[in-house]
Amino acid sequence: MLALGMNQIKISICMATRNRGAFIGATLESIIGQASDEVEIVILDGASTDNTEGVVRRCQERFPRLRYFRQETAMGVDRDFAKAVDLAQGEYCWLFCDDDLLKPGAIQVVLDAIKDDYALIVANSEVRNADLSKLLEPKRVPFEKNRIYKSNENHLLLADTGHYLTFIGGVISKRQVWVAREKENYFGSCFIHIGVIFQQPLPGDALVIAEPLISIRYANASWLGKSFEIWAFKWPALVWSFANLPDSAKSRVSPKEPWRSLKTLFYYRATGVYTKREYTEWLKPRLGSRWARLVSKAIAHFPGRIANLLVFIYHSLFPRPWMGPLFLFDLANGPFCFWRPPMRHRTPLKEQPDVMSAGSQVPSSISGGNDKLLDI
């Protein structure tokens, strides 16, 4: 393997992976085909049990600046990304997902951008279905041109891009900024990069690149069975933990407690995310009144296919901006899609792996609304 000094590597593409042998080869091919001598790839494998290592090793034979590190035990996606950055040699670290594709010319766009010494660069993406055959959303961040945020504008960066930044693959951080910041507190959050970015003002400007540089493989994340836990609890808890940011910015990204909204619970039911299991594990212990428990339990027991149909009708009659193509995709591809034969339910939570890979998933921006559960 070539020994390249830190000063020669401008971008380290850092990837945490686990059991993604079916996808990581295509991901690496999209990178290797355009990577110059200023680019390295760092892969941290969280104890894969499939053919991930073999796929990576074959790519490594053709691209000597690919460095592969395998752990004996799975430590979790947050710890794995943190470790990958620790191992990186580049001036900037691009936190990339193990199943998405870089669009042609993307690396050169970023190499040009880092010449301006940004503390953070956010690369926009297009969203496609799991086999990449259908374009679902041409731009995840609907900017027509690049935007620059000053060090004291972290609140605007969060408000404008917070929904998109649930996707780690668009984050390109100056390595010295990442290394200098607190990370331990965000292990287990599923969004360590959000904690690193927003825990305090950035020491320099942040650039959001309007041009999509990534093709996201939507609904391919390995943690789909934990969607309710993540979007109803982990994500809002993280967003609202930033005491240095105004509530007005945080509320643009997530309600403080979205699980209190009857409308949100019903939408989650329609997409198959909210079931009796989620009610028992997550809501029942937190509900303070018999009425609140009764209503939320009733939604969990409500026929999923009827819920799916009712939400689809509501969308058709009263379309809302947040009911975009990803929300409709979730309705159509969930287990309760009313016009398709019933699907098998997703794997129960107890059978899901405890450690998740970084496969892509972005929320469909379900609004929390104002219809709060009573007396919780």
C-alpha positions as a Markdown table, in Angstrom:
| # | Residue | x | y | z |
|---|---|---|---|---|
| 1 | Met | 0.0 | 0.0 | 0.0 |
| 2 | Leu | 1.3 | 3.5 | -0.8 |
| 3 | Ala | 2.4 | 5.5 | 2.3 |
| 4 | Leu | 0.9 | 8.9 | 1.7 |
| 5 | Gly | 1.5 | 11.8 | 4.2 |
| 6 | Met | -1.3 | 13.7 | 5.8 |
| 7 | Asn | -0.4 | 16.8 | 3.8 |
| 8 | Gln | -1.0 | 15.0 | 0.5 |
| 9 | Ile | -4.5 | 13.8 | 1.4 |
| 10 | Lys | -7.2 | 16.5 | 1.1 |
| 11 | Ile | -10.3 | 14.4 | 1.5 |
| 12 | Ser | -10.7 | 11.2 | 3.5 |
| 13 | Ile | -14.0 | 9.5 | 2.5 |
| 14 | Cys | -14.9 | 7.8 | 5.8 |
| 15 | Met | -17.3 | 4.9 | 5.8 |
| 16 | Ala | -18.7 | 2.9 | 8.7 |
| 17 | Thr | -20.2 | -0.4 | 7.5 |
| 18 | Arg | -21.6 | -3.7 | 8.7 |
| 19 | Asn | -23.0 | -6.5 | 6.5 |
| 20 | Arg | -23.3 | -4.5 | 3.4 |
| 21 | Gly | -21.5 | -6.7 | 0.9 |
| 22 | Ala | -24.4 | -6.5 | -1.5 |
| 23 | Phe | -24.1 | -2.7 | -1.9 |
| 24 | Ile | -20.7 | -1.5 | -0.8 |
| 25 | Gly | -19.0 | -2.6 | -4.0 |
| 26 | Ala | -21.1 | -0.2 | -6.2 |
| 27 | Thr | -20.5 | 2.5 | -3.6 |
| 28 | Leu | -16.7 | 2.1 | -3.9 |
| 29 | Glu | -16.8 | 1.9 | -7.6 |
| 30 | Ser | -18.6 | 5.3 | -7.8 |
| 31 | Ile | -15.8 | 6.8 | -5.7 |
| 32 | Ile | -12.7 | 5.1 | -7.1 |
| 33 | Gly | -13.6 | 6.0 | -10.6 |
| 34 | Gln | -13.2 | 9.7 | -9.9 |
| 35 | Ala | -10.7 | 9.8 | -6.9 |
| 36 | Ser | -7.4 | 11.6 | -7.4 |
| 37 | Asp | -4.2 | 11.2 | -5.5 |
| 38 | Glu | -5.6 | 13.8 | -3.0 |
| 39 | Val | -8.3 | 11.4 | -1.9 |
| 40 | Glu | -8.3 | 8.3 | 0.3 |
| 41 | Ile | -11.0 | 5.9 | 1.5 |
| 42 | Val | -11.2 | 4.8 | 5.1 |
| 43 | Ile | -13.6 | 1.9 | 5.9 |
| 44 | Leu | -14.3 | 0.8 | 9.5 |
| 45 | Asp | -16.1 | -2.5 | 9.4 |
| 46 | Gly | -18.2 | -3.2 | 12.5 |
| 47 | Ala | -17.6 | -7.0 | 12.6 |
| 48 | Ser | -19.5 | -7.9 | 9.4 |
| 49 | Thr | -20.5 | -11.6 | 9.0 |
| 50 | Asp | -21.2 | -11.5 | 5.3 |
| 51 | Asn | -18.9 | -10.9 | 2.3 |
| 52 | Thr | -18.2 | -7.2 | 3.0 |
| 53 | Glu | -14.5 | -7.7 | 3.6 |
| 54 | Gly | -14.0 | -9.7 | 0.4 |
| 55 | Val | -15.8 | -7.0 | -1.7 |
| 56 | Val | -13.6 | -4.3 | -0.1 |
| 57 | Arg | -10.4 | -6.2 | -0.5 |
| 58 | Arg | -11.0 | -6.6 | -4.2 |
| 59 | Cys | -11.5 | -2.9 | -4.6 |
| 60 | Gln | -8.4 | -2.3 | -2.5 |
| 61 | Glu | -6.3 | -4.2 | -5.1 |
| 62 | Arg | -7.1 | -1.5 | -7.6 |
| 63 | Phe | -7.1 | 1.5 | -5.3 |
| 64 | Pro | -4.2 | 1.4 | -2.8 |
| 65 | Arg | -5.5 | 4.5 | -1.0 |
| 66 | Leu | -8.3 | 2.4 | 0.4 |
| 67 | Arg | -7.6 | 1.5 | 4.0 |
| 68 | Tyr | -9.8 | -1.2 | 5.6 |
| 69 | Phe | -10.1 | -1.7 | 9.3 |
| 70 | Arg | -12.1 | -4.6 | 10.8 |
| 71 | Gln | -13.3 | -4.7 | 14.4 |
| 72 | Glu | -13.9 | -8.0 | 16.2 |
| 73 | Thr | -17.0 | -6.7 | 17.8 |
| 74 | Ala | -19.8 | -4.4 | 16.7 |
| 75 | Met | -19.6 | -1.0 | 18.4 |
| 76 | Gly | -22.4 | 1.0 | 16.8 |
| 77 | Val | -22.6 | 3.4 | 13.9 |
| 78 | Asp | -21.7 | 6.5 | 15.9 |
| 79 | Arg | -18.6 | 5.0 | 17.4 |
| 80 | Asp | -17.6 | 3.5 | 14.1 |
| 81 | Phe | -17.7 | 6.8 | 12.3 |
| 82 | Ala | -15.8 | 8.5 | 15.1 |
| 83 | Lys | -13.1 | 5.8 | 14.8 |
| 84 | Ala | -13.0 | 6.1 | 11.0 |
| 85 | Val | -12.3 | 9.8 | 11.4 |
| 86 | Asp | -9.6 | 9.1 | 14.0 |
| 87 | Leu | -7.9 | 6.9 | 11.4 |
| 88 | Ala | -8.2 | 9.3 | 8.5 |
| 89 | Gln | -5.3 | 11.3 | 7.2 |
| 90 | Gly | -7.1 | 13.9 | 5.2 |
| 91 | Glu | -7.6 | 17.6 | 5.8 |
| 92 | Tyr | -11.4 | 17.0 | 5.4 |
| 93 | Cys | -13.5 | 13.9 | 6.2 |
| 94 | Trp | -16.5 | 13.1 | 4.1 |
| 95 | Leu | -18.8 | 10.8 | 6.2 |
| 96 | Phe | -20.2 | 8.6 | 3.5 |
| 97 | Cys | -22.8 | 5.8 | 3.6 |
| 98 | Asp | -22.0 | 2.3 | 2.5 |
| 99 | Asp | -24.8 | 1.9 | 0.0 |
| 100 | Asp | -25.1 | 5.3 | -1.8 |
| 101 | Leu | -23.4 | 6.4 | -5.0 |
| 102 | Leu | -21.2 | 9.5 | -5.7 |
| 103 | Lys | -22.4 | 11.3 | -8.8 |
| 104 | Pro | -19.7 | 11.8 | -11.5 |
| 105 | Gly | -17.5 | 14.9 | -10.8 |
| 106 | Ala | -18.6 | 15.1 | -7.1 |
| 107 | Ile | -15.1 | 14.8 | -5.7 |
| 108 | Gln | -13.7 | 17.6 | -7.9 |
| 109 | Val | -16.6 | 19.9 | -6.8 |
| 110 | Val | -15.6 | 19.3 | -3.1 |
| 111 | Leu | -11.9 | 19.6 | -3.8 |
| 112 | Asp | -12.6 | 23.0 | -5.4 |
| 113 | Ala | -14.7 | 24.0 | -2.4 |
| 114 | Ile | -12.2 | 23.2 | 0.3 |
| 115 | Lys | -9.8 | 25.7 | -1.1 |
| 116 | Asp | -11.9 | 28.3 | 0.7 |
| 117 | Asp | -11.1 | 26.7 | 4.1 |
| 118 | Tyr | -14.7 | 26.0 | 5.2 |
| 119 | Ala | -15.2 | 24.4 | 8.6 |
| 120 | Leu | -18.1 | 22.4 | 7.2 |
| 121 | Ile | -19.4 | 21.5 | 3.8 |
| 122 | Val | -22.8 | 20.0 | 3.2 |
| 123 | Ala | -23.2 | 18.2 | -0.1 |
| 124 | Asn | -26.7 | 18.0 | -1.5 |
| 125 | Ser | -28.2 | 14.8 | -2.8 |
| 126 | Glu | -30.9 | 13.3 | -5.0 |
| 127 | Val | -33.1 | 10.5 | -3.6 |
| 128 | Arg | -33.8 | 7.3 | -5.5 |
| 129 | Asn | -35.5 | 4.1 | -4.6 |
| 130 | Ala | -33.6 | 1.1 | -3.2 |
| 131 | Asp | -32.4 | -0.2 | -6.6 |
| 132 | Leu | -31.7 | 3.3 | -7.9 |
| 133 | Ser | -34.1 | 2.9 | -10.8 |
| 134 | Lys | -36.5 | 5.7 | -9.9 |
| 135 | Leu | -35.8 | 9.3 | -9.0 |
| 136 | Leu | -37.9 | 10.2 | -6.0 |
| 137 | Glu | -36.6 | 13.6 | -5.3 |
| 138 | Pro | -34.2 | 15.6 | -7.5 |
| 139 | Lys | -32.8 | 17.8 | -4.7 |
| 140 | Arg | -33.1 | 16.9 | -1.0 |
| 141 | Val | -32.2 | 20.5 | -0.1 |
| 142 | Pro | -34.2 | 22.8 | -2.3 |
| 143 | Phe | -31.5 | 25.4 | -2.9 |
| 144 | Glu | -31.0 | 26.9 | -6.3 |
| 145 | Lys | -27.5 | 28.1 | -5.5 |
| 146 | Asn | -24.9 | 27.5 | -2.9 |
| 147 | Arg | -25.3 | 29.1 | 0.5 |
| 148 | Ile | -22.7 | 30.2 | 3.0 |
| 149 | Tyr | -23.4 | 30.3 | 6.8 |
| 150 | Lys | -21.2 | 32.4 | 9.1 |
| 151 | Ser | -19.9 | 31.0 | 12.4 |
| 152 | Asn | -22.7 | 32.8 | 14.3 |
| 153 | Glu | -25.4 | 31.4 | 12.0 |
| 154 | Asn | -25.6 | 27.8 | 13.3 |
| 155 | His | -29.3 | 28.4 | 14.1 |
| 156 | Leu | -30.0 | 29.2 | 10.4 |
| 157 | Leu | -27.9 | 26.2 | 9.3 |
| 158 | Leu | -30.0 | 24.0 | 11.5 |
| 159 | Ala | -33.3 | 25.5 | 10.5 |
| 160 | Asp | -32.5 | 25.3 | 6.7 |
| 161 | Thr | -30.8 | 21.9 | 6.5 |
| 162 | Gly | -31.7 | 20.1 | 9.7 |
| 163 | His | -34.1 | 17.7 | 8.0 |
| 164 | Tyr | -31.5 | 16.8 | 5.4 |
| 165 | Leu | -28.7 | 16.4 | 7.9 |
| 166 | Thr | -30.3 | 13.4 | 9.4 |
| 167 | Phe | -28.5 | 11.9 | 6.4 |
| 168 | Ile | -24.9 | 11.6 | 7.4 |
| 169 | Gly | -23.6 | 11.0 | 3.9 |
| 170 | Gly | -23.7 | 14.7 | 3.0 |
| 171 | Val | -21.4 | 15.9 | 5.8 |
| 172 | Ile | -17.9 | 16.9 | 5.0 |
| 173 | Ser | -16.1 | 18.3 | 8.1 |
| 174 | Lys | -12.7 | 19.7 | 8.5 |
| 175 | Arg | -11.0 | 17.0 | 10.4 |
| 176 | Gln | -9.4 | 19.2 | 13.0 |
| 177 | Val | -12.9 | 20.6 | 13.8 |
| 178 | Trp | -14.3 | 17.1 | 14.3 |
| 179 | Val | -11.4 | 15.9 | 16.4 |
| 180 | Ala | -11.6 | 19.0 | 18.7 |
| 181 | Arg | -15.2 | 18.5 | 19.6 |
| 182 | Glu | -17.1 | 16.4 | 22.1 |
| 183 | Lys | -18.3 | 13.1 | 20.7 |
| 184 | Glu | -18.8 | 10.7 | 23.6 |
| 185 | Asn | -22.1 | 12.3 | 24.6 |
| 186 | Tyr | -23.6 | 11.4 | 21.2 |
| 187 | Phe | -22.7 | 7.7 | 21.0 |
| 188 | Gly | -25.9 | 5.8 | 20.7 |
| 189 | Ser | -27.8 | 8.8 | 19.3 |
| 190 | Cys | -27.6 | 7.5 | 15.6 |
| 191 | Phe | -26.6 | 11.1 | 14.7 |
| 192 | Ile | -23.1 | 11.8 | 16.0 |
| 193 | His | -22.4 | 14.2 | 13.2 |
| 194 | Ile | -25.3 | 16.4 | 14.3 |
| 195 | Gly | -23.9 | 16.6 | 17.8 |
| 196 | Val | -20.5 | 17.5 | 16.5 |
| 197 | Ile | -21.8 | 20.2 | 14.2 |
| 198 | Phe | -24.3 | 21.9 | 16.5 |
| 199 | Gln | -22.9 | 21.6 | 20.0 |
| 200 | Gln | -21.3 | 25.0 | 19.7 |
| 201 | Pro | -20.7 | 27.6 | 16.9 |
| 202 | Leu | -18.5 | 26.4 | 14.1 |
| 203 | Pro | -15.0 | 28.0 | 14.1 |
| 204 | Gly | -15.5 | 29.0 | 10.4 |
| 205 | Asp | -18.0 | 29.3 | 7.6 |
| 206 | Ala | -20.2 | 26.4 | 6.5 |
| 207 | Leu | -21.0 | 25.9 | 2.8 |
| 208 | Val | -24.1 | 24.1 | 1.5 |
| 209 | Ile | -23.6 | 22.9 | -2.1 |
| 210 | Ala | -26.8 | 23.2 | -4.0 |
| 211 | Glu | -25.9 | 20.7 | -6.7 |
| 212 | Pro | -26.7 | 17.1 | -5.8 |
| 213 | Leu | -23.5 | 15.2 | -5.5 |
| 214 | Ile | -24.9 | 11.9 | -4.1 |
| 215 | Ser | -27.6 | 9.5 | -5.1 |
| 216 | Ile | -29.3 | 8.3 | -1.9 |
| 217 | Arg | -30.5 | 4.7 | -2.0 |
| 218 | Tyr | -33.8 | 5.4 | 0.0 |
| 219 | Ala | -35.5 | 3.0 | 2.4 |
| 220 | Asn | -32.4 | 0.8 | 2.4 |
| 221 | Ala | -31.2 | 1.5 | 6.0 |
| 222 | Ser | -30.6 | -1.5 | 8.2 |
| 223 | Trp | -32.4 | 0.1 | 11.1 |
| 224 | Leu | -35.8 | 0.5 | 9.5 |
| 225 | Gly | -37.3 | -1.7 | 12.3 |
| 226 | Lys | -36.3 | 1.0 | 14.8 |
| 227 | Ser | -37.9 | 3.9 | 12.9 |
| 228 | Phe | -40.4 | 4.8 | 15.6 |
| 229 | Glu | -37.7 | 4.9 | 18.3 |
| 230 | Ile | -35.4 | 7.0 | 16.2 |
| 231 | Trp | -37.9 | 9.6 | 14.7 |
| 232 | Ala | -40.2 | 9.9 | 17.7 |
| 233 | Phe | -37.6 | 9.9 | 20.4 |
| 234 | Lys | -33.9 | 9.8 | 19.5 |
| 235 | Trp | -33.9 | 12.5 | 16.8 |
| 236 | Pro | -36.1 | 15.1 | 18.6 |
| 237 | Ala | -34.2 | 14.5 | 21.9 |
| 238 | Leu | -30.9 | 15.3 | 20.2 |
| 239 | Val | -32.2 | 18.4 | 18.4 |
| 240 | Trp | -33.7 | 19.8 | 21.5 |
| 241 | Ser | -30.6 | 19.1 | 23.5 |
| 242 | Phe | -28.8 | 22.1 | 22.0 |
| 243 | Ala | -29.3 | 24.8 | 24.6 |
| 244 | Asn | -27.2 | 27.2 | 22.5 |
| 245 | Leu | -29.8 | 27.2 | 19.7 |
| 246 | Pro | -33.1 | 29.0 | 19.8 |
| 247 | Asp | -36.4 | 27.1 | 20.0 |
| 248 | Ser | -37.5 | 28.7 | 16.8 |
| 249 | Ala | -34.7 | 26.9 | 14.9 |
| 250 | Lys | -35.2 | 23.6 | 16.6 |
| 251 | Ser | -39.0 | 23.6 | 16.0 |
| 252 | Arg | -38.3 | 24.0 | 12.3 |
| 253 | Val | -36.6 | 20.6 | 12.4 |
| 254 | Ser | -38.6 | 18.6 | 14.8 |
| 255 | Pro | -41.4 | 18.9 | 17.4 |
| 256 | Lys | -40.0 | 18.5 | 20.9 |
| 257 | Glu | -42.2 | 15.4 | 21.5 |
| 258 | Pro | -43.8 | 14.3 | 18.2 |
| 259 | Trp | -45.2 | 11.2 | 19.8 |
| 260 | Arg | -47.7 | 13.4 | 21.7 |
| 261 | Ser | -49.5 | 14.2 | 18.4 |
| 262 | Leu | -52.5 | 12.0 | 17.4 |
| 263 | Lys | -52.0 | 13.0 | 13.8 |
| 264 | Thr | -48.4 | 11.9 | 13.8 |
| 265 | Leu | -49.2 | 8.6 | 15.5 |
| 266 | Phe | -51.9 | 8.0 | 12.8 |
| 267 | Tyr | -49.4 | 8.7 | 10.0 |
| 268 | Tyr | -46.9 | 6.4 | 11.6 |
| 269 | Arg | -49.6 | 3.7 | 11.8 |
| 270 | Ala | -50.4 | 4.2 | 8.1 |
| 271 | Thr | -46.8 | 3.6 | 7.1 |
| 272 | Gly | -46.4 | 0.6 | 9.4 |
| 273 | Val | -44.0 | 2.3 | 11.8 |
| 274 | Tyr | -46.3 | 2.5 | 14.8 |
| 275 | Thr | -47.7 | -0.9 | 16.0 |
| 276 | Lys | -48.8 | -2.5 | 19.3 |
| 277 | Arg | -45.1 | -3.2 | 20.0 |
| 278 | Glu | -44.2 | 0.5 | 19.8 |
| 279 | Tyr | -47.1 | 1.5 | 22.0 |
| 280 | Thr | -46.2 | -1.0 | 24.7 |
| 281 | Glu | -42.5 | -0.2 | 24.7 |
| 282 | Trp | -42.4 | 3.5 | 24.1 |
| 283 | Leu | -45.7 | 5.2 | 24.8 |
| 284 | Lys | -47.5 | 3.2 | 27.6 |
| 285 | Pro | -44.7 | 3.9 | 30.2 |
| 286 | Arg | -44.8 | 7.7 | 29.3 |
| 287 | Leu | -48.6 | 8.3 | 29.2 |
| 288 | Gly | -50.0 | 10.0 | 32.3 |
| 289 | Ser | -53.7 | 9.5 | 31.9 |
| 290 | Arg | -56.0 | 6.6 | 31.1 |
| 291 | Trp | -57.5 | 8.6 | 28.2 |
| 292 | Ala | -54.1 | 9.2 | 26.6 |
| 293 | Arg | -53.3 | 5.5 | 26.9 |
| 294 | Leu | -56.6 | 4.5 | 25.4 |
| 295 | Val | -56.4 | 6.7 | 22.4 |
| 296 | Ser | -52.8 | 5.9 | 21.6 |
| 297 | Lys | -53.4 | 2.2 | 22.1 |
| 298 | Ala | -56.5 | 2.4 | 19.8 |
| 299 | Ile | -54.3 | 3.9 | 17.0 |
| 300 | Ala | -51.8 | 1.1 | 17.4 |
| 301 | His | -54.6 | -1.4 | 17.0 |
| 302 | Phe | -56.3 | 0.5 | 14.1 |
| 303 | Pro | -56.3 | -1.6 | 10.9 |
| 304 | Gly | -53.2 | -0.6 | 9.1 |
| 305 | Arg | -54.5 | -0.9 | 5.5 |
| 306 | Ile | -57.5 | 1.3 | 6.4 |
| 307 | Ala | -55.2 | 3.9 | 8.0 |
| 308 | Asn | -53.1 | 3.8 | 4.8 |
| 309 | Leu | -56.1 | 4.4 | 2.7 |
| 310 | Leu | -57.5 | 7.2 | 4.8 |
| 311 | Val | -54.1 | 9.0 | 4.8 |
| 312 | Phe | -53.8 | 8.6 | 1.0 |
| 313 | Ile | -57.4 | 10.1 | 0.6 |
| 314 | Tyr | -56.5 | 13.0 | 2.9 |
| 315 | His | -53.4 | 13.7 | 0.9 |
| 316 | Ser | -55.3 | 13.7 | -2.3 |
| 317 | Leu | -58.0 | 16.1 | -1.0 |
| 318 | Phe | -55.8 | 18.3 | 1.2 |
| 319 | Pro | -52.2 | 18.2 | 0.0 |
| 320 | Arg | -49.6 | 19.7 | 2.3 |
| 321 | Pro | -46.1 | 20.8 | 1.4 |
| 322 | Trp | -44.5 | 18.2 | 3.8 |
| 323 | Met | -46.5 | 15.4 | 2.1 |
| 324 | Gly | -43.9 | 15.2 | -0.6 |
| 325 | Pro | -42.7 | 12.2 | -2.8 |
| 326 | Leu | -40.9 | 10.5 | 0.1 |
| 327 | Phe | -44.0 | 10.5 | 2.3 |
| 328 | Leu | -46.0 | 9.0 | -0.6 |
| 329 | Phe | -43.3 | 6.5 | -1.2 |
| 330 | Asp | -43.4 | 5.4 | 2.4 |
| 331 | Leu | -47.2 | 5.0 | 2.2 |
| 332 | Ala | -46.9 | 2.9 | -1.0 |
| 333 | Asn | -44.0 | 0.7 | 0.1 |
| 334 | Gly | -45.0 | 0.1 | 3.7 |
| 335 | Pro | -46.6 | -3.1 | 4.9 |
| 336 | Phe | -50.1 | -1.6 | 4.9 |
| 337 | Cys | -50.3 | -0.3 | 1.3 |
| 338 | Phe | -54.0 | -0.6 | 0.6 |
| 339 | Trp | -53.8 | -1.4 | -3.1 |
| 340 | Arg | -51.3 | -4.2 | -2.8 |
| 341 | Pro | -51.6 | -7.7 | -1.3 |
| 342 | Pro | -50.7 | -7.7 | 2.5 |
| 343 | Met | -47.0 | -7.8 | 3.2 |
| 344 | Arg | -45.3 | -9.6 | 6.0 |
| 345 | His | -44.6 | -7.3 | 8.9 |
| 346 | Arg | -41.0 | -6.1 | 9.3 |
| 347 | Thr | -38.7 | -8.0 | 11.6 |
| 348 | Pro | -39.6 | -7.6 | 15.3 |
| 349 | Leu | -37.3 | -5.3 | 17.2 |
| 350 | Lys | -35.9 | -8.0 | 19.3 |
| 351 | Glu | -34.6 | -9.7 | 16.1 |
| 352 | Gln | -33.0 | -6.6 | 14.7 |
| 353 | Pro | -29.3 | -6.3 | 15.1 |
| 354 | Asp | -28.2 | -4.2 | 18.1 |
| 355 | Val | -25.8 | -2.3 | 16.0 |
| 356 | Met | -26.9 | -0.6 | 12.8 |
| 357 | Ser | -25.0 | 0.2 | 9.7 |
| 358 | Ala | -25.1 | 3.6 | 8.1 |
| 359 | Gly | -27.4 | 2.8 | 5.3 |
| 360 | Ser | -29.3 | 5.7 | 4.0 |
| 361 | Gln | -32.6 | 6.9 | 5.4 |
| 362 | Val | -34.1 | 10.3 | 5.6 |
| 363 | Pro | -37.3 | 11.3 | 7.3 |
| 364 | Ser | -40.3 | 12.2 | 5.2 |
| 365 | Ser | -40.9 | 15.2 | 7.4 |
| 366 | Ile | -44.2 | 14.3 | 9.1 |
| 367 | Ser | -45.5 | 17.3 | 10.9 |
| 368 | Gly | -46.3 | 17.1 | 14.6 |
| 369 | Gly | -49.3 | 19.3 | 14.3 |
| 370 | Asn | -51.1 | 20.8 | 17.3 |
| 371 | Asp | -53.4 | 18.0 | 18.1 |
| 372 | Lys | -51.8 | 17.0 | 21.4 |
| 373 | Leu | -52.8 | 13.9 | 23.4 |
| 374 | Leu | -54.8 | 14.9 | 26.5 |
| 375 | Asp | -53.2 | 15.0 | 29.9 |
| 376 | Ile | -50.0 | 13.2 | 29.2 |
